[in-house]
């Protein structure tokens, strides 16, 4: 992610990260719905649910990254704030 001249991360990149999380969660929701509709057996349901692991893990990782970026941005803003 690129930084602006103030040291803050570009809002557009944060928006793209949020969109990526949304995409992963949408994929996970679609798989969950598929499980309810299409599972002919318990074994099939378990297989489909296990497929949720990757998109949920990716969404969790992206969420953690966004939280870290926000934390860094707040620290930079505090450090560069005029006259305390």
C-alpha positions as CSV (number, residue, x, y, z in Angstrom):
1,X,0.0,0.0,0.0
2,X,1.3,3.4,-0.9
3,X,1.4,6.3,1.5
4,X,0.6,9.9,0.8
5,X,3.0,12.8,1.6
6,X,1.5,13.0,5.1
7,X,2.4,9.4,5.8
8,X,-1.3,8.3,5.7
9,X,-2.4,5.3,3.6
10,X,-4.4,6.2,0.6
11,X,-8.2,5.9,1.3
12,X,-8.7,4.4,-2.1
13,X,-6.5,1.4,-1.2
14,X,-8.3,1.0,2.1
15,X,-11.6,0.9,0.1
16,X,-10.2,-1.7,-2.1
17,X,-9.2,-3.8,0.9
18,X,-12.7,-3.5,2.3
19,X,-14.1,-4.5,-1.1
20,X,-11.8,-7.6,-1.0
21,X,-13.1,-8.6,2.4
22,X,-16.7,-8.1,1.2
23,X,-15.9,-10.4,-1.8
24,X,-14.5,-13.1,0.4
25,X,-17.4,-13.0,2.8
26,X,-19.9,-13.0,-0.2
27,X,-18.1,-16.2,-1.4
28,X,-18.4,-17.7,2.0
29,X,-22.1,-16.9,2.3
30,X,-22.7,-18.4,-1.2
31,X,-21.0,-21.6,-0.1
32,X,-23.0,-21.7,3.1
33,X,-26.3,-21.3,1.1
34,X,-25.1,-24.0,-1.3
35,X,-24.5,-26.3,1.6
36,X,-28.1,-25.9,2.8
37,X,-29.6,-26.4,-0.6
38,X,-27.4,-29.0,-2.2
39,X,-26.0,-31.3,0.5
40,X,-27.4,-34.8,-0.2
41,X,-25.5,-36.2,2.8
42,X,-23.7,-35.3,6.0
43,X,-20.4,-36.0,4.2
44,X,-21.2,-33.6,1.4
45,X,-22.3,-30.9,3.8
46,X,-19.0,-31.2,5.7
47,X,-17.0,-31.0,2.5
48,X,-18.8,-27.9,1.5
49,X,-18.4,-26.3,4.9
50,X,-14.7,-27.0,4.9
51,X,-14.5,-25.1,1.6
52,X,-15.5,-22.0,3.6
53,X,-12.2,-22.1,5.5
54,X,-10.2,-20.4,2.8
55,X,-12.4,-17.4,2.1
56,X,-13.1,-16.8,5.8
57,X,-9.4,-17.0,6.6
58,X,-8.6,-14.5,3.8
59,X,-11.3,-12.2,5.1
60,X,-9.9,-12.4,8.6
61,X,-6.4,-11.7,7.4
62,X,-7.5,-8.7,5.3
63,X,-9.6,-7.4,8.3
64,X,-6.5,-7.6,10.5
65,X,-4.4,-5.7,8.0
66,X,-7.0,-2.9,7.7
67,X,-7.1,-2.7,11.5
68,X,-3.3,-2.4,11.6
69,X,-3.3,0.3,8.9
70,X,-5.9,2.2,10.8
71,X,-3.9,1.9,14.0
72,X,-0.7,3.1,12.3
73,X,-2.6,6.0,10.7
74,X,-3.9,7.1,14.1
75,X,-0.4,6.9,15.6
76,X,1.0,9.0,12.7
77,X,-1.7,11.5,13.1
78,X,-1.0,11.8,16.9
79,X,2.7,12.2,16.3
80,X,2.3,14.8,13.7
81,X,-0.6,16.8,15.3
82,X,0.3,20.4,15.8
83,X,0.7,21.9,19.3
84,X,-0.2,19.6,22.1
